[in-house]
Amino acid sequence: MIRKVGLAAYELDMPKAWKGYCVFNRDRLKKYYKPEFQSQKDNITPPKPELIDDIEEYEVEAILAERIRRGVTEYLIKWKGYTTENNTWESEDNITNAKDELRKFKA
């Protein structure tokens, strides 16, 4: 990083092949999660969702992080049987059947 140029923008020192520097907004970045081995991804068949009242339900394996976006608290969900590439941010309203995992996360 060379310098901060705004509330959420930074000037970066980039490789010479990129012709100088780059300014970006940090809100456009995604947190890096270490990828799983390719061979594992190729061999995993994700489980089918369970139907509850004609609504597809997926099982939460763990809650990994919390953020507030537009005044709504969201949680980063690791879905059981899925790779980390399939993690999603969900509002608390969308994880009503994962109260135990939410309690574990908040503890």
N, C-alpha and C positions, 0 to 999 in steps of 0.2 A: 504494500500500500504506500502510495506517495503522500496523499493527504485526503482529508474529508472535505467535500465540496458542497455539501448540502445536509439537510436533516437526515437523509437516508441514502446519500450518494457518496461514492468514494472514487478517487482517481487512483488507478493501479499502474504500476510499472510492468509493462507487458513485454514479451519477447520482441526483439528487433524485427522479426519477420512480420509482426503485426503492425508495423509502422507507428511506433510511438507509444501512446498510452490509451487507456480505455476508461470511460466513466460509466458506472452502472448503478442501479438502484438495488439496495440490499433486500428489499421486499420481494424481488423477483428471484432471489436465490432459494434453493432448497437445502435443507440440512443433509450432509453427507452421511449415508449409512453404508457400512462395509458390505459389498455385495457378497452373496453366497456363491459357492463354487458352481460353475456352469453345469457340471455333470449332475449336481443335485437338482438344479432347476429343471433340467431335461427329464429327470426321472420322477418328478413330483406330479401326481395327478390331484389337483385340488378337490376337496370334498364338495359334494353337492349341498346346497342350502337346505335347511329343514323348512317345511311349509307349516306356518302357524297362522291360522285364520286366513289362509290364502295369501300370506305375505312371506316372502323368502327371508329366513333368518340365518345368519352366519354366526359361528361361535367365536367369541373373543378369547384369544390366548393370553394377551397381556395388554395393558395400557402403558405406553412408553413415555409420553410427554403430554404437556398441557399448554394451551395458549388461549389468548382472548382475541377474537377476530370480529370486528364490527360489533363489539359489545356482547358477543356470545362466546361462552367457554367451550372450547373444542379439545378433544383428546386424540392423540395419535394411537391408532389401534393396530395391533399385530393380530391378524386373523389366524385362527387355528387351521393348520394344514396348508397355509399359503406362505410364500416367500416374503421377505421384507420389502420387495418391490411392490407388493400388493397392500402395504400398510396405507391406511387412509386417516384423514382427520375427520372426526365425527363429533357432532354436538351431543351433549349429555342426553338430549331427547331421543337420539338414535341408538343409544346403548342401554336402554331400560332393562334388558335382561342380563346385564353384566355388572350388577351391583357389587358382587364379591370382588371382582377385578378392580372396580373403581375404589372400593375401600382399601384394597391392598396398595393401590397406587398412591392414594392420599396419605397413607400411614407413614 
